């Protein structure tokens, strides 16, 4: 079976890091720690696991960050990952036992691990908060795509526990279905801290998570003023199509000036010349999570406002004094589970399918599709997004090499 596999090789990582400073192609070269290989057919980890044929699989930001080694060796999440592993966790697949098209919930919580009774988090459907990611019938891992014993979706086939597979309802296309994961991640962020009545909401970043958040805000809160921050012009246009009332450039000073122009807030100019505000958006959904985006969010968010962080970047020092002075709530947001939307409590995927049936559609963010054997082109399309105008890139493992 052909799959994109990542091996934890220090020499290969060192080569990719050094050569990658010259060209991103080094991260997908034959000497990098990741590549397409022929591996043994997967084996079901348990009797409740189902073999699936991958139809479409999205390249998540976590996949590309791992490929480009965008992280630090002291990252605590290394406690919950096992090698080698096949990458990928966003997928539409065909069950080989029934032929049914399904979308994957990749989280490896208590039930796939054959752990009973379920931990309190799993009992409540909060699978990303499972207390047993390092125990049970599987090695340490949080979801398919970073588990040595259960291949991810960037391959021709994979196994999933039957409870991880959600049937795609009639009327939902496979392109809509493959976005269930990123849209659900953003839905969870919005539900962690809904918009403040009467105040704008700002979405930092216009990748898959950011565009999903913008579209959800517009769909769920039609009268809300929604702002966005986009690094790339093509993504800014998509943000407007998704419902953003204003799209700012990411330069911090330009962003502060943009917020001032929209709110009339009084600029406060310290010795550093890094202007900050006491009045601004009531909530910021930071889908980037870099030191710069967090610092700038603290500078512009409204007093007693909230910053919800779903993006992840390597840390470094930033100025965070406004956090205490403005009494800002900083909230982490991870993945999705069973969510309460309105008076309906059900899995985020089911909420998403309801939204799709109600006219919600973000498939315009899908800009590129590649065969599995063209995964290098796919990854470099992401790395060169200013030139390629890419946003969401998909792999089609069962399609022939083009």
Secondary structure, 3 states (H helix, E strand, C coil): CEEEEECCCHHHHHHHHHHHCCCHHHHHCCCCCEEEEECCCCCCCCCCEEEEEEEEEECCHHHHHHHCCCCCCCCHHHHHCCCCEECCCEEEEEECCCCCEEEECCECCCCCCCCCCCCHHHHCCCHHHCCCCCCCCCCCCCECCCCCCCCCCCECEEEEEHHHEEECCCCCCHHHHCCHHHHHHHHHHHHHCCCCCCCCEEEECCCHHHHHHHHHHHHHCCCCCEEEECCCHHHHHHHHHHCCCEEECCCHHHHHHHHHHHHCCCCECCCCCCCECCCCCCEEEECCCCHHHHHHHHHHCCCCCEEEECCCCCCCCCCCHHHHHCCCEEEECCCCCEEEECCEEEEHHHHHHHHHHCCCCCHHHEEEEEEHHHHHHHHHHHHCHHHHCCCEEEEECCCCCC
